[in-house]
């Protein structure tokens, strides 16, 4: 089996473009590759999925432990001839930016993945060799086996290759030149989603053809060949509750592993669109409103009065509900669009969503439950992640969050016997008990409804 991680000295090296190019090239070679993304990022896996037509999965060693991560990787890599993992930030950048925990290196080291270093030459030549040598020696087992030059002119690649190979002892496997097809537009949360980019399939095809021309793919594959991993037994129980899951352009940030954890706990997932549907899915016993970009669609969400009323009624009637980040904003009274115009939302919670000029409470945190609720029991701790430029005028105060590498904590969230609503994203794949409690509550809700029509 072919396994590798594409990592880089820093963000902005073009990891996503190179990863997609390699995935497309492997797909054309009939290797049925699968893809993974280090860290809590939602958008890069969308690009992977656009290339392969199958889900990409996150690997995050803050949100789950090493044993669980290894199991998830083995499960999702099973049946594929190749598995490509995209790194996050700089190779050793982990929690808080001051540790290597949950870094790309930590994931590669845990899974014993060979690492291909994506380097974008910018205003440096011999110094690149010094930087790469530093990455090789910073940890005793770096795992780095080769170099890929990205956004690099052919003449420069010809000059750099022998020097880098001599100075670092690593093979330079080739280069990708500057290509408009590799430039993906961005917004406040990062890249545009894959579905928003025109001609994406054609652009990926161009990248794959270029990679085959200027990268020694056969040599790359030889460096990344590993014994097949043992298959992980995986069975799915019969469904015992229906959970309505919001999924459309406004609500597109849900970890596939969390959805699988819900299925594994006995949920049948019924997807619906708060933008276009007028009612919740039939027989739903629970509701999951994940994150996304509701602020970009605030006018359209507001115009769908029937759905806003249906969601509010469900929450008020005690339907077990999980609402994260964008889903939390949707449950509020109003939501500002990017231009500052406010639109009515579901009105199930007291706050209103307002735009800020910077990231708010960004990054990893640990959540502590002060009392029992839908998902949590008093005294329990769970890892979470936040990434948002919008805030609420009423964030709730039922839970406590604290930074793992700083002395900072704050109260947040609405946590009742039937509700979790707040900005932090949960990761049920790392804590399956969250999925089990949610599904059990949904089953109980439907059972009570059938007993009291």
Beta strands, then each sheet from edge to edge (+ up, - down):
strand 1: 2-8
strand 2: 34-38
strand 3: 57-59
strand 4: 82-86
strand 5: 115-119
strand 6: 144-150
strand 7: 171-176
strand 8: 186-187
strand 9: 190-191
strand 10: 241-246
strand 11: 267-272
strand 12: 284-289
strand 13: 320-324
strand 14: 334-336
strand 15: 342-344
strand 16: 352-355
strand 17: 363-369
strand 18: 381-386
strand 19: 390-392
strand 20: 399-402
strand 21: 409-412
strand 22: 414-416
strand 23: 419-422
sheet 1: 3+ 2+ 4+ 1+ 5+ 6+ 7+
sheet 2: 8+ 9-
sheet 3: 11+ 10+ 12+ 13+ 23+ 22-
sheet 4: 15+ 14- 16- 19+
sheet 5: 18+ 17- 20+ 21-
end
